[in-house]
């Protein structure tokens, strides 16, 4: 590798690091913009169909956003009662699950003691009685500090003010992107160096929109089916609020790897709190893993098709980077961004190598 290529690679790495730092530090600004652009790509085909029904783009955008808000409100309403019940039972359920896990851990303590002997207890010598020379040995046990989940939740969701302002910004920007109709296409053509280049750029953007929209709607259908199966499975094994588990599955599966991990963790925690044995507690998360595995290996390849399939390695890398930079929005945007990048790799000369890395 010659010196010029080494320099180019080093500059590219530095540029990527700088961009990541800027995006992470200004997530309040960039995350809503990115979400609005992705949702605009997803919903633009729906707006085009509504325009064929003689509806102006602003009116169609308003009706579509109102319908989305109504659907989201219905889902939140369905989850509110089980969520309040879970929050009320959370301390007791966590304590019960903790006791069962500690009992299980004690059964395997001999393995850890054989590998690494336990540390000696902390002992202090304290004066007792009027004579300070008399002393007794007192063993002092320091209770373990309660885990602090605040930084983790802040990284995942942000503060309340940040979430509210981000949602408002995203909705307003999404409305203007959708209501613009074909004016954005005409502007892109005008600002291009030539009309041919402008039309080619618009064609690439349109292909990216199609790929992202197909991915989202295919994922929505798959997640709804998986949510129904999970809800029935949770009802069959006697888990509380099976419908809520199904709805959570629909939303969680939009976060590759992260959503499934959180669902398995929650199911295991609730299972430990309501089950009499460890084997029974693991039935619910085991069923979820079974349904997810069958969906990923049988259903997804058929629904997505070759054009929407990406290799698991770049997806995992993109989800990890997106989670690190923006939390939940970053994990959600990981696959749509990779889908758009794969379209660029097919249309931009010299990017075919990256396209081969992304393809399944």
Secondary structure as GFF3:
##gff-version 3
##sequence-region A 1 360
A	DSSP	alpha_helix	3	25	.	.	.	ID=ss1
A	DSSP	alpha_helix	27	52	.	.	.	ID=ss2
A	DSSP	alpha_helix	57	107	.	.	.	ID=ss3
A	DSSP	alpha_helix	109	115	.	.	.	ID=ss4
A	DSSP	beta_strand	123	127	.	.	.	ID=ss5
A	DSSP	beta_strand	135	139	.	.	.	ID=ss6
A	DSSP	alpha_helix	150	157	.	.	.	ID=ss7
A	DSSP	alpha_helix	160	179	.	.	.	ID=ss8
A	DSSP	alpha_helix	183	191	.	.	.	ID=ss9
A	DSSP	alpha_helix	195	236	.	.	.	ID=ss10
A	DSSP	alpha_helix	242	252	.	.	.	ID=ss11
A	DSSP	alpha_helix	258	274	.	.	.	ID=ss12
A	DSSP	alpha_helix	278	294	.	.	.	ID=ss13
A	DSSP	pi_helix	295	299	.	.	.	ID=ss14
A	DSSP	alpha_helix	300	304	.	.	.	ID=ss15
A	DSSP	three_ten_helix	306	308	.	.	.	ID=ss16
A	DSSP	alpha_helix	312	326	.	.	.	ID=ss17
A	DSSP	alpha_helix	328	347	.	.	.	ID=ss18
A	DSSP	alpha_helix	352	358	.	.	.	ID=ss19
###
